[in-house]
Amino acid sequence: MQEKFNNATPQRPAGARPLDGELILADLPRFIKEIRDEAAYRENGKNAITVFKSEHATTTLLVLKEGEKVQSAGDEKHLLITLYIIEGDLSFVVNQKEDYLSVGQLLSYHYGQAFQVLAHSECICLLTVIK
């Protein structure tokens, strides 16, 4: 298996890290602190960091301020999405159906339609997308 790495950027000068390989360890508490402390979170009310990315799967850690939304693009095609709530609470809306999620809950969604996430409080979640 070929390992893949993320390069450092001006926004994340210490951001070089492995994204794919035989074994990838993600230090979620460190990443949560990092993305909360970045200007993107203060200025935009949301921020994210990819903690794993392979040819068929991506896992992203998201932090959202209360009232912030995230939505999928209508043309995205994925087989499965899972959303795990680490902190806070949110609504997951698809086809005008709204599900409420709170700390410790996991939502699995067989993708077929565009969706929207709305944070009811500051929220931290782990989003995994399977292609």
PyRosetta script that sets phi, psi and omega in degrees:
from pyrosetta import init, pose_from_sequence

init()
pose = pose_from_sequence("MQEKFNNATPQRPAGARPLDGELILADLPRFIKEIRDEAAYRENGKNAITVFKSEHATTTLLVLKEGEKVQSAGDEKHLLITLYIIEGDLSFVVNQKEDYLSVGQLLSYHYGQAFQVLAHSECICLLTVIK")
pose.set_psi(1, 133.9)
pose.set_omega(1, 178.1)
pose.set_phi(2, -87.3)
pose.set_psi(2, 128.3)
pose.set_omega(2, 177.9)
pose.set_phi(3, -76.3)
pose.set_psi(3, 147.1)
pose.set_omega(3, 176.6)
pose.set_phi(4, -122.7)
pose.set_psi(4, 144.2)
pose.set_omega(4, -177.3)
pose.set_phi(5, -129.3)
pose.set_psi(5, 151.7)
pose.set_omega(5, 172.3)
pose.set_phi(6, -95.1)
pose.set_psi(6, 138.8)
pose.set_omega(6, 178.8)
pose.set_phi(7, -91.1)
pose.set_psi(7, 154.6)
pose.set_omega(7, 174.1)
pose.set_phi(8, -66.3)
pose.set_psi(8, 150.1)
pose.set_omega(8, 177.6)
pose.set_phi(9, -128.9)
pose.set_psi(9, 167.7)
pose.set_omega(9, 175.9)
pose.set_phi(10, -58.8)
pose.set_psi(10, -32.5)
pose.set_omega(10, 178.5)
pose.set_phi(11, -74.1)
pose.set_psi(11, -31.0)
pose.set_omega(11, 179.8)
pose.set_phi(12, -132.5)
pose.set_psi(12, 75.8)
pose.set_omega(12, -177.3)
pose.set_phi(13, -62.1)
pose.set_psi(13, -24.3)
pose.set_omega(13, 177.3)
pose.set_phi(14, -101.1)
pose.set_psi(14, 24.8)
pose.set_omega(14, -171.8)
pose.set_phi(15, -86.5)
pose.set_psi(15, -2.1)
pose.set_omega(15, 178.4)
pose.set_phi(16, -64.8)
pose.set_psi(16, 125.3)
pose.set_omega(16, -178.2)
pose.set_phi(17, -163.7)
pose.set_psi(17, 157.1)
pose.set_omega(17, 177.1)
pose.set_phi(18, -71.9)
pose.set_psi(18, 141.0)
pose.set_omega(18, 176.4)
pose.set_phi(19, -112.0)
pose.set_psi(19, -25.4)
pose.set_omega(19, -180.0)
pose.set_phi(20, -149.2)
pose.set_psi(20, 142.5)
pose.set_omega(20, 179.5)
pose.set_phi(21, 173.0)
pose.set_psi(21, -175.8)
pose.set_omega(21, -178.5)
pose.set_phi(22, -60.4)
pose.set_psi(22, -37.2)
pose.set_omega(22, 179.6)
pose.set_phi(23, -143.7)
pose.set_psi(23, 120.3)
pose.set_omega(23, 179.4)
pose.set_phi(24, -119.6)
pose.set_psi(24, 121.5)
pose.set_omega(24, 177.4)
pose.set_phi(25, -102.2)
pose.set_psi(25, 126.8)
pose.set_omega(25, 179.0)
pose.set_phi(26, -111.7)
pose.set_psi(26, 117.9)
pose.set_omega(26, 178.1)
pose.set_phi(27, -85.0)
pose.set_psi(27, 84.4)
pose.set_omega(27, -173.7)
pose.set_phi(28, -60.2)
pose.set_psi(28, -44.3)
pose.set_omega(28, 178.1)
pose.set_phi(29, -57.9)
pose.set_psi(29, -39.3)
pose.set_omega(29, 177.9)
pose.set_phi(30, -66.2)
pose.set_psi(30, -43.5)
pose.set_omega(30, 179.8)
pose.set_phi(31, -65.5)
pose.set_psi(31, -38.4)
pose.set_omega(31, 178.6)
pose.set_phi(32, -61.2)
pose.set_psi(32, -47.5)
pose.set_omega(32, 178.7)
pose.set_phi(33, -60.5)
pose.set_psi(33, -43.1)
pose.set_omega(33, -178.2)
pose.set_phi(34, -61.4)
pose.set_psi(34, -49.7)
pose.set_omega(34, -175.6)
pose.set_phi(35, -74.7)
pose.set_psi(35, -25.9)
pose.set_omega(35, 173.8)
pose.set_phi(36, -69.2)
pose.set_psi(36, -32.9)
pose.set_omega(36, -176.8)
pose.set_phi(37, -82.9)
pose.set_psi(37, -11.2)
pose.set_omega(37, -176.2)
pose.set_phi(38, -79.2)
pose.set_psi(38, 153.1)
pose.set_omega(38, -179.5)
pose.set_phi(39, -58.6)
pose.set_psi(39, -35.5)
pose.set_omega(39, -179.1)
pose.set_phi(40, -56.1)
pose.set_psi(40, -40.1)
pose.set_omega(40, 179.7)
pose.set_phi(41, -69.7)
pose.set_psi(41, -45.1)
pose.set_omega(41, 180.0)
pose.set_phi(42, -63.6)
pose.set_psi(42, -40.4)
pose.set_omega(42, -174.2)
pose.set_phi(43, -85.9)
pose.set_psi(43, -34.6)
pose.set_omega(43, -173.9)
pose.set_phi(44, -108.5)
pose.set_psi(44, -11.4)
pose.set_omega(44, 179.5)
pose.set_phi(45, 80.2)
pose.set_psi(45, 2.9)
pose.set_omega(45, 177.6)
pose.set_phi(46, -155.8)
pose.set_psi(46, 156.1)
pose.set_omega(46, 178.7)
pose.set_phi(47, -160.3)
pose.set_psi(47, 161.0)
pose.set_omega(47, -177.9)
pose.set_phi(48, -153.3)
pose.set_psi(48, 159.3)
pose.set_omega(48, 174.2)
pose.set_phi(49, -143.5)
pose.set_psi(49, 133.6)
pose.set_omega(49, 176.6)
pose.set_phi(50, -79.4)
pose.set_psi(50, 125.2)
pose.set_omega(50, -178.6)
pose.set_phi(51, -105.9)
pose.set_psi(51, -15.1)
pose.set_omega(51, 175.7)
pose.set_phi(52, -155.3)
pose.set_psi(52, 137.6)
pose.set_omega(52, 177.6)
pose.set_phi(53, -151.5)
pose.set_psi(53, 119.0)
pose.set_omega(53, 176.0)
pose.set_phi(54, -123.4)
pose.set_psi(54, -173.4)
pose.set_omega(54, 179.8)
pose.set_phi(55, -62.9)
pose.set_psi(55, -31.4)
pose.set_omega(55, -173.5)
pose.set_phi(56, -117.3)
pose.set_psi(56, -6.8)
pose.set_omega(56, -176.3)
pose.set_phi(57, -144.7)
pose.set_psi(57, 145.1)
pose.set_omega(57, 174.9)
pose.set_phi(58, -136.0)
pose.set_psi(58, 132.6)
pose.set_omega(58, 175.2)
pose.set_phi(59, -118.4)
pose.set_psi(59, 126.1)
pose.set_omega(59, -175.8)
pose.set_phi(60, -126.9)
pose.set_psi(60, 135.0)
pose.set_omega(60, 174.1)
pose.set_phi(61, -93.7)
pose.set_psi(61, 124.9)
pose.set_omega(61, -177.8)
pose.set_phi(62, -116.5)
pose.set_psi(62, 142.0)
pose.set_omega(62, 170.6)
pose.set_phi(63, -128.2)
pose.set_psi(63, 128.9)
pose.set_omega(63, -176.2)
pose.set_phi(64, -128.4)
pose.set_psi(64, 137.0)
pose.set_omega(64, 171.7)
pose.set_phi(65, -79.0)
pose.set_psi(65, 160.5)
pose.set_omega(65, 178.8)
pose.set_phi(66, -53.1)
pose.set_psi(66, 133.1)
pose.set_omega(66, 177.8)
pose.set_phi(67, 88.7)
pose.set_psi(67, -9.5)
pose.set_omega(67, -179.3)
pose.set_phi(68, -76.0)
pose.set_psi(68, 151.3)
pose.set_omega(68, -179.9)
pose.set_phi(69, -123.2)
pose.set_psi(69, 151.0)
pose.set_omega(69, 170.4)
pose.set_phi(70, -133.5)
pose.set_psi(70, 134.2)
pose.set_omega(70, 177.4)
pose.set_phi(71, -136.8)
pose.set_psi(71, 152.3)
pose.set_omega(71, 179.1)
pose.set_phi(72, -81.1)
pose.set_psi(72, 157.8)
pose.set_omega(72, 172.3)
pose.set_phi(73, -78.6)
pose.set_psi(73, 142.8)
pose.set_omega(73, -176.4)
pose.set_phi(74, -63.8)
pose.set_psi(74, -22.0)
pose.set_omega(74, -176.3)
pose.set_phi(75, -95.9)
pose.set_psi(75, 2.3)
pose.set_omega(75, 179.0)
pose.set_phi(76, -71.1)
pose.set_psi(76, 139.6)
pose.set_omega(76, 178.5)
pose.set_phi(77, -126.5)
pose.set_psi(77, 114.0)
pose.set_omega(77, 179.1)
pose.set_phi(78, -134.3)
pose.set_psi(78, 156.1)
pose.set_omega(78, 179.4)
pose.set_phi(79, -83.9)
pose.set_psi(79, -39.3)
pose.set_omega(79, -175.2)
pose.set_phi(80, -151.7)
pose.set_psi(80, 141.9)
pose.set_omega(80, 174.5)
pose.set_phi(81, -127.0)
pose.set_psi(81, 135.1)
pose.set_omega(81, 170.4)
pose.set_phi(82, -122.5)
pose.set_psi(82, 142.7)
pose.set_omega(82, -179.3)
pose.set_phi(83, -131.8)
pose.set_psi(83, 116.2)
pose.set_omega(83, -179.5)
pose.set_phi(84, -110.5)
pose.set_psi(84, 128.3)
pose.set_omega(84, -177.1)
pose.set_phi(85, -92.5)
pose.set_psi(85, 115.9)
pose.set_omega(85, 179.4)
pose.set_phi(86, -89.2)
pose.set_psi(86, -38.9)
pose.set_omega(86, -177.7)
pose.set_phi(87, -151.1)
pose.set_psi(87, 142.6)
pose.set_omega(87, 175.7)
pose.set_phi(88, 88.8)
pose.set_psi(88, -164.1)
pose.set_omega(88, 178.9)
pose.set_phi(89, -148.8)
pose.set_psi(89, 152.7)
pose.set_omega(89, -175.9)
pose.set_phi(90, -154.2)
pose.set_psi(90, 170.9)
pose.set_omega(90, 172.2)
pose.set_phi(91, -114.7)
pose.set_psi(91, 140.5)
pose.set_omega(91, 174.9)
pose.set_phi(92, -112.2)
pose.set_psi(92, 119.8)
pose.set_omega(92, -174.3)
pose.set_phi(93, -118.7)
pose.set_psi(93, 127.1)
pose.set_omega(93, 174.7)
pose.set_phi(94, -144.6)
pose.set_psi(94, 134.9)
pose.set_omega(94, -179.4)
pose.set_phi(95, 51.6)
pose.set_psi(95, 42.7)
pose.set_omega(95, 179.0)
pose.set_phi(96, 62.7)
pose.set_psi(96, 13.4)
pose.set_omega(96, 175.3)
pose.set_phi(97, -104.8)
pose.set_psi(97, 128.8)
pose.set_omega(97, -176.1)
pose.set_phi(98, -113.6)
pose.set_psi(98, 127.2)
pose.set_omega(98, 174.8)
pose.set_phi(99, -114.8)
pose.set_psi(99, 135.0)
pose.set_omega(99, -179.6)
pose.set_phi(100, -95.8)
pose.set_psi(100, 131.6)
pose.set_omega(100, 179.0)
pose.set_phi(101, -126.1)
pose.set_psi(101, 145.2)
pose.set_omega(101, 177.6)
pose.set_phi(102, -135.3)
pose.set_psi(102, -178.5)
pose.set_omega(102, -173.9)
pose.set_phi(103, -47.1)
pose.set_psi(103, 131.3)
pose.set_omega(103, 175.7)
pose.set_phi(104, 86.6)
pose.set_psi(104, -6.2)
pose.set_omega(104, -179.0)
pose.set_phi(105, -90.7)
pose.set_psi(105, 149.5)
pose.set_omega(105, -179.7)
pose.set_phi(106, -125.1)
pose.set_psi(106, 127.6)
pose.set_omega(106, 176.8)
pose.set_phi(107, -110.0)
pose.set_psi(107, 133.5)
pose.set_omega(107, 174.0)
pose.set_phi(108, -116.6)
pose.set_psi(108, 133.7)
pose.set_omega(108, -174.2)
pose.set_phi(109, -136.2)
pose.set_psi(109, 117.0)
pose.set_omega(109, 172.9)
pose.set_phi(110, -76.9)
pose.set_psi(110, 108.6)
pose.set_omega(110, -169.8)
pose.set_phi(111, -63.2)
pose.set_psi(111, 135.4)
pose.set_omega(111, 175.9)
pose.set_phi(112, -156.3)
pose.set_psi(112, -26.0)
pose.set_omega(112, -177.1)
pose.set_phi(113, -132.4)
pose.set_psi(113, 159.2)
pose.set_omega(113, 175.3)
pose.set_phi(114, -63.8)
pose.set_psi(114, 148.9)
pose.set_omega(114, -179.7)
pose.set_phi(115, -132.3)
pose.set_psi(115, 165.7)
pose.set_omega(115, 177.5)
pose.set_phi(116, -137.6)
pose.set_psi(116, 142.1)
pose.set_omega(116, 175.7)
pose.set_phi(117, -115.8)
pose.set_psi(117, 132.1)
pose.set_omega(117, 178.6)
pose.set_phi(118, -126.2)
pose.set_psi(118, 120.8)
pose.set_omega(118, -179.4)
pose.set_phi(119, -81.4)
pose.set_psi(119, 126.8)
pose.set_omega(119, 176.9)
pose.set_phi(120, -89.4)
pose.set_psi(120, -17.4)
pose.set_omega(120, 175.9)
pose.set_phi(121, -150.0)
pose.set_psi(121, 176.0)
pose.set_omega(121, 174.4)
pose.set_phi(122, -56.5)
pose.set_psi(122, 133.0)
pose.set_omega(122, -170.5)
pose.set_phi(123, -134.5)
pose.set_psi(123, 138.7)
pose.set_omega(123, 173.5)
pose.set_phi(124, -123.7)
pose.set_psi(124, 128.7)
pose.set_omega(124, -179.6)
pose.set_phi(125, -144.4)
pose.set_psi(125, 159.7)
pose.set_omega(125, 179.5)
pose.set_phi(126, -113.3)
pose.set_psi(126, 118.0)
pose.set_omega(126, -176.8)
pose.set_phi(127, -109.4)
pose.set_psi(127, 123.1)
pose.set_omega(127, 176.1)
pose.set_phi(128, -116.4)
pose.set_psi(128, 129.9)
pose.set_omega(128, 179.7)
pose.set_phi(129, -119.0)
pose.set_psi(129, 126.0)
pose.set_omega(129, 178.1)
pose.set_phi(130, -108.5)
pose.set_psi(130, 127.3)
pose.set_omega(130, 179.1)
pose.set_phi(131, -93.8)
pose.dump_pdb("model.pdb")
